[in-house]
Amino acid sequence: MPVNSVLCHFSSDFSLGLILQDI
């Protein structure tokens, strides 16, 4: 399990959540 892909997926989900919360 590549850690990079997990971190990338998590960070993208996190930023997406922040953007949705901003709206």
DRENLO-620500 format. One record per atom (N, C-alpha, C, CB): residue in one letter; x, y, z; residue number from 1; atom name. Coordinates in Angstrom, 3 decimals. Glycine has a CB too. Layout:
<recs>
a / X / Y / Z / NUM / CA
...
</recs>
This chain:
<recs>
m / 0.854 / -1.206 / 0.000 / 1 / N
m / 0.000 / 0.000 / 0.000 / 1 / CA
m / 0.888 / 1.254 / 0.000 / 1 / C
m / -0.965 / 0.007 / 1.248 / 1 / CB
p / 0.916 / 1.968 / -1.104 / 2 / N
p / 1.765 / 3.167 / -1.192 / 2 / CA
p / 1.259 / 4.280 / -0.292 / 2 / C
p / 1.834 / 3.665 / -2.633 / 2 / CB
v / 2.152 / 4.765 / 0.559 / 3 / N
v / 1.756 / 5.818 / 1.503 / 3 / CA
v / 1.451 / 7.119 / 0.766 / 3 / C
v / 2.863 / 6.050 / 2.551 / 3 / CB
n / 2.192 / 7.377 / -0.302 / 4 / N
n / 2.001 / 8.631 / -1.040 / 4 / CA
n / 0.577 / 8.760 / -1.567 / 4 / C
n / 2.992 / 8.720 / -2.201 / 4 / CB
s / 0.053 / 7.682 / -2.141 / 5 / N
s / -1.299 / 7.741 / -2.701 / 5 / CA
s / -2.324 / 7.940 / -1.588 / 5 / C
s / -1.615 / 6.456 / -3.500 / 5 / CB
v / -2.068 / 7.321 / -0.426 / 6 / N
v / -2.993 / 7.468 / 0.704 / 6 / CA
v / -2.994 / 8.914 / 1.194 / 6 / C
v / -2.608 / 6.505 / 1.860 / 6 / CB
l / -1.791 / 9.484 / 1.338 / 7 / N
l / -1.690 / 10.875 / 1.800 / 7 / CA
l / -2.339 / 11.811 / 0.788 / 7 / C
l / -0.212 / 11.273 / 2.028 / 7 / CB
c / -2.111 / 11.539 / -0.490 / 8 / N
c / -2.685 / 12.388 / -1.536 / 8 / CA
c / -4.209 / 12.307 / -1.484 / 8 / C
c / -2.162 / 11.969 / -2.939 / 8 / CB
h / -4.741 / 11.094 / -1.345 / 9 / N
h / -6.186 / 10.900 / -1.286 / 9 / CA
h / -6.765 / 11.596 / -0.061 / 9 / C
h / -6.531 / 9.405 / -1.263 / 9 / CB
f / -6.086 / 11.454 / 1.085 / 10 / N
f / -6.573 / 12.053 / 2.325 / 10 / CA
f / -6.554 / 13.572 / 2.234 / 10 / C
f / -5.729 / 11.584 / 3.517 / 10 / CB
s / -5.453 / 14.130 / 1.727 / 11 / N
s / -5.326 / 15.588 / 1.650 / 11 / CA
s / -6.360 / 16.153 / 0.674 / 11 / C
s / -3.890 / 15.992 / 1.214 / 11 / CB
s / -6.610 / 15.446 / -0.429 / 12 / N
s / -7.591 / 15.933 / -1.397 / 12 / CA
s / -8.991 / 15.875 / -0.783 / 12 / C
s / -7.534 / 15.100 / -2.708 / 12 / CB
d / -9.298 / 14.801 / -0.046 / 13 / N
d / -10.596 / 14.693 / 0.628 / 13 / CA
d / -10.736 / 15.789 / 1.670 / 13 / C
d / -10.761 / 13.305 / 1.284 / 13 / CB
f / -9.647 / 16.058 / 2.406 / 14 / N
f / -9.677 / 17.062 / 3.467 / 14 / CA
f / -9.923 / 18.451 / 2.888 / 14 / C
f / -8.363 / 17.043 / 4.262 / 14 / CB
s / -9.194 / 18.794 / 1.819 / 15 / N
s / -9.352 / 20.117 / 1.211 / 15 / CA
s / -10.745 / 20.234 / 0.588 / 15 / C
s / -8.250 / 20.370 / 0.141 / 15 / CB
l / -11.242 / 19.128 / 0.026 / 16 / N
l / -12.587 / 19.135 / -0.543 / 16 / CA
l / -13.610 / 19.426 / 0.551 / 16 / C
l / -12.899 / 17.784 / -1.234 / 16 / CB
g / -13.429 / 18.813 / 1.710 / 17 / N
g / -14.341 / 19.035 / 2.830 / 17 / CA
g / -14.295 / 20.479 / 3.282 / 17 / C
g / -13.999 / 18.109 / 3.995 / 17 / CB
l / -13.097 / 21.070 / 3.325 / 18 / N
l / -12.967 / 22.470 / 3.740 / 18 / CA
l / -13.668 / 23.379 / 2.737 / 18 / C
l / -11.476 / 22.868 / 3.878 / 18 / CB
i / -13.509 / 23.072 / 1.449 / 19 / N
i / -14.154 / 23.888 / 0.410 / 19 / CA
i / -15.674 / 23.788 / 0.547 / 19 / C
i / -13.703 / 23.433 / -1.014 / 19 / CB
l / -16.174 / 22.579 / 0.783 / 20 / N
l / -17.617 / 22.398 / 0.932 / 20 / CA
l / -18.122 / 23.128 / 2.165 / 20 / C
l / -17.971 / 20.907 / 1.018 / 20 / CB
q / -17.316 / 23.145 / 3.242 / 21 / N
q / -17.716 / 23.837 / 4.464 / 21 / CA
q / -17.730 / 25.343 / 4.240 / 21 / C
q / -16.773 / 23.480 / 5.624 / 21 / CB
d / -16.838 / 25.833 / 3.378 / 22 / N
d / -16.757 / 27.271 / 3.107 / 22 / CA
d / -18.011 / 27.765 / 2.394 / 22 / C
d / -15.514 / 27.589 / 2.265 / 22 / CB
i / -18.528 / 26.952 / 1.487 / 23 / N
i / -19.688 / 27.361 / 0.681 / 23 / CA
i / -20.922 / 27.548 / 1.561 / 23 / C
i / -19.976 / 26.317 / -0.422 / 23 / CB
</recs>
